[in-house]
Amino acid sequence: MLIYNNDQLKQFFLKSQKDKIIGIDTEFFRVSTYYPKLCLIQLANKTSTVIIDPLSYSINLSLIRKILFSKEIIKIFHAAYQDIEILFNLFGKIPKNIIDTQICLSEIGYANSMGYADACKNLLNVNINKKNQFIDWRKRPLEKEKIQYAIADVKYLPKLFLKINEKINIRKNKNILENHKKLFNEEIFKKKSEKAWEKLKINRNNKYEIQKLKKICFLREELAKEKNIPVKKIITDQKIKLLCRKKFSQKDKKLILEDIKFDCLKKNLKSILKT
């Protein structure tokens, strides 16, 4: 059901309080922005599924907050990182009582990176069509096919959790609890620019000027936040690595700098590379 007003959302919240479990998924757009653009929130309890459209309707976020931060309701995700990132950006903190079914699957003999569709097929004998996985969720009105996809993407999460829990006590399993700790670490989602360089995959056998690499990645991250554009649209990882290689000609470095569109970054990079 597509939520059109706050009364509908309130009814869903009251039912979820009784069930004490909901599945959560989000749809977002991130191709041309630094911050993911939230396009849909999907919620499912034991008997019903709702879709909240933050782009089209004025929904009371306090009701969503009550659901997400209720200590009584277990929140079920699958491959939760990006969903939690979005909710952290929206509310400034991480929801309570989170279970990521993808993390749980390895404890019952499945691959720890198993997707939601494969998990539903293997454990629930349900086929999920993932055709609309990579689409622009900003487009309105929402087509019926997209709504059905969004519903299916969250509908089976409570059942999936309960099925896994039949095989193993999820909330008392030490390995599962330990592997969930990263999801509860707010520092990961604060996007500290000082640690931006750690995202680069560098070959330690190549000799890099690490301090320069850290400074350049910091500048790139800050500018990406300010402009709300992807970091690689400012300067690619490969170009940063080349600029910081000890054996890389000054002539080639100059060519890279000339290709940078942002004057403020170009000026700072020249200063960093001189030191």
PyMOL commands that set and color helices and strands:
alter all, ss='L'
color gray80, all
select helices_A, chain A and resi 6-19+61-68+81-91+101-108+116-124+144-155+157-167+170-172+174-179+181-184+186-189+193-199+210-227+231-233+237-243+250-258+263-274
alter helices_A, ss='H'
color red, helices_A
select strands_A, chain A and resi 2-3+21-29+37-44+49-52+74-77+98-100
alter strands_A, ss='S'
color yellow, strands_A
deselect
rebuild
show_as cartoon
